[in-house]
Amino acid sequence: MEEALKVVSFNVKRDSIFHGSHSWTNRRELVTRLIEESGAAIVGVQELMPAMKEDIRRLLTDYSIFGWGPTANTPKCLRRNTPHW
């Protein structure tokens, strides 16, 4: 029997001074927990800005960052280092 490859997509919402209580500082643990709990082998992300990328890299040690958005500093995907498939 073939195993499924779980892929999810998250819009992590870029950080802005206008987001107030919804700033990245207040969301980063929630976002990383949601990604971890998803159990996905590959995670597509939108609006992950450079400073946010460093938080994700630090908090999600089971994932590697790959793929790039419109600029060289905006990653588009995370890949679980120890796949479940």
Secondary structure, DSSP 8 states (H G I E B T S, - for coil): ------EEEEE-----GGGGGGSHHHHHHHHHHHHHHHT-SEEEEES--HHHHHHHHHH-TTEEEEEE-SSTT-EEEEEESS---
